[in-house]
């Protein structure tokens, strides 16, 4: 058996990707990139926002500027593993422009995530993924991280959109205050004895 030969799973994924996922990427306002960084455990999940030519601040002097994808948050290592079941659930609900499920959760399945590439996100998914990625920053307790992820996943689209805007559009100070408040609201304080009980109720 040739160890370098792609598995049947990867071949099927590539066919699905080429037919259903890739055509959506050029217009997707947000994408989830599964990639590798030399200084971080692989894979690394990066959420990226598409900035159109008329929105770019670095396009002065360019004759025909293109849209670019700008990093807005990432997650990797043990934190990523704890959030993985929640991220699969969120991706399972992503639909295309015809409201047909895209079945993106398959790219995060298995004991190891082998897929590398971009996955398009709809509005609900991007709000939730972006919230999880930002709120987990600087939290060392994995139970608190998972609790945040599971509670964010249960937000409605409107709730997720509201809290994402509170953390991203009101200026640096207001954004920081909103983020700090949300961390406490969703996961309590460090070493809070009630975190484990609340987490077990949601699992």
C-alpha positions in Angstrom: 0.0 0.0 0.0 1.4 3.4 -1.0 1.5 5.6 2.2 1.8 8.7 0.1 -1.4 7.9 -1.8 -4.4 10.1 -0.7 -7.0 8.3 1.3 -10.5 7.6 0.0 -11.8 10.2 2.4 -9.5 12.9 1.2 -10.3 12.1 -2.5 -14.1 12.4 -1.7 -13.5 15.6 0.2 -11.6 17.1 -2.7 -14.4 16.3 -5.1 -16.9 17.9 -2.8 -14.7 20.9 -2.2 -14.2 21.5 -5.9 -17.9 21.2 -6.8 -19.7 22.8 -3.8 -17.2 24.9 -1.8 -14.6 26.4 -4.1 -17.2 28.2 -6.2 -18.5 30.1 -3.1 -15.0 31.4 -2.0 -14.5 34.3 -4.4 -17.5 36.1 -3.0 -17.5 34.9 0.6 -17.2 38.0 2.9 -15.6 35.8 5.6 -13.6 32.5 5.4 -12.3 30.0 7.9 -8.7 29.1 6.9 -7.3 25.8 8.0 -3.5 26.1 7.7 -0.1 25.6 9.3 2.2 28.0 11.1 5.8 27.1 11.8 5.7 28.3 15.4 2.3 26.8 16.4 0.8 23.3 16.7 -0.9 22.2 13.5 -3.4 22.8 12.2 -4.2 26.5 12.9 -7.7 27.8 12.3 -7.7 31.4 11.2 -10.8 33.5 10.6 -10.4 36.1 7.8 -12.5 39.0 6.5 -12.6 40.0 2.9 -11.7 43.7 2.5 -12.9 45.0 -0.9 -10.8 47.4 -3.0 -12.8 50.5 -2.0 -12.4 49.6 1.7 -8.6 49.1 1.7 -6.4 51.7 3.3 -3.2 50.3 1.7 -4.3 50.6 -1.9 -3.0 54.1 -2.7 -1.0 54.1 -5.9 -2.3 50.7 -7.0 -3.8 50.7 -10.5 -6.2 47.9 -10.0 -6.4 46.9 -6.4 -8.0 43.6 -5.5 -9.9 42.4 -2.5 -7.8 40.9 0.3 -8.4 38.6 3.2 -7.4 40.0 6.6 -6.9 37.9 9.7 -9.3 38.6 12.5 -8.5 35.9 15.0 -7.1 32.4 15.3 -7.1 29.3 17.5 -4.8 26.3 17.8 -3.5 23.6 20.1 -5.4 22.4 23.2 -7.9 25.3 23.0 -8.8 24.3 19.4 -9.3 20.7 20.4 -11.7 21.7 23.1 -13.7 23.9 20.7 -13.7 21.4 17.8 -17.0 19.7 18.5 -18.7 23.1 18.8 -17.1 24.4 15.6 -18.3 21.3 13.7 -21.8 22.0 14.9 -21.6 25.6 13.7 -20.2 24.6 10.3 -22.9 21.9 9.8 -25.4 24.7 9.6 -23.6 26.8 7.0 -25.7 27.1 3.8 -24.9 28.5 0.3 -26.8 31.3 -1.5 -29.6 28.9 -2.3 -30.0 28.0 1.4 -28.6 24.5 0.8 -26.4 23.0 3.6 -22.8 22.9 2.4 -21.8 20.1 4.8 -18.6 21.9 5.8 -18.3 19.9 9.1 -16.8 17.0 7.2 -13.6 19.0 6.8 -13.1 19.0 10.6 -14.0 15.4 11.2 -11.6 12.6 12.3 -9.0 12.3 15.0 -6.8 14.7 13.1 -7.9 17.5 10.8 -6.1 16.8 7.6 -7.9 19.4 5.4 -5.9 22.5 4.5 -7.7 25.4 2.7 -10.5 28.0 3.0 -14.1 27.4 4.0 -16.8 30.1 3.3 -18.9 31.2 6.3 -22.4 32.6 6.3 -23.5 35.4 8.6 -24.5 33.3 11.5 -21.4 31.1 11.4 -19.0 34.0 11.1 -20.5 35.9 14.1 -20.3 32.8 16.3 -16.8 31.7 15.1 -15.4 35.2 15.4 -16.8 35.5 19.0 -15.3 32.2 20.1 -11.9 33.0 18.6 -11.8 36.5 20.2 -13.2 35.5 23.6 -10.8 32.6 24.1 -7.8 34.9 23.9 -5.8 34.9 27.1 -8.0 32.4 28.9 -5.9 29.6 30.3 -8.7 27.4 31.7 -9.9 25.1 29.0 -13.2 24.5 30.8 -14.0 28.2 30.6 -13.0 28.3 26.9 -15.3 25.3 26.1 -18.1 26.9 28.1 -17.8 30.1 26.1 -17.9 28.1 22.9 -21.0 26.1 23.8 -22.9 29.1 25.0 -22.0 31.2 21.9 -23.1 28.3 19.7 -26.6 28.5 21.3 -27.0 32.2 20.4 -29.5 33.1 17.8 -28.1 34.8 14.6 -29.3 38.1 15.9 -27.7 37.7 19.3 -24.4 36.6 17.9 -24.5 39.6 15.4 -25.3 42.0 18.2 -22.5 40.9 20.5 -20.0 40.7 17.6 -20.8 44.3 16.8 -20.4 45.3 20.4 -16.9 43.9 20.4 -15.7 45.2 17.0 -17.3 48.5 16.0 -17.4 50.9 19.0 -13.7 51.9 19.3 -10.8 50.2 21.1 -11.8 51.0 24.7 -15.5 50.1 24.2 -14.6 46.9 22.4 -12.2 45.8 25.2 -14.9 46.5 27.8 -17.5 44.5 25.9 -15.1 41.6 25.4 -14.1 41.6 29.1 -17.8 41.7 30.1 -18.7 38.9 27.8 -16.0 36.6 29.1 -17.4 37.0 32.6 -21.0 36.7 31.4 -20.3 33.5 29.5 -17.7 31.7 31.7 -17.5 33.4 35.1 -14.2 34.3 36.8 -11.0 32.2 36.8 -11.2 29.2 39.1 -15.0 29.6 39.5 -16.3 26.3 41.0 -19.5 26.5 39.1 -17.9 26.4 35.6 -17.6 22.6 35.5 -21.2 22.1 36.5 -22.6 24.5 33.9 -20.3 22.9 31.3 -21.6 19.4 32.1 -25.2 20.6 31.6 -24.4 21.8 28.1 -22.5 18.8 26.9 
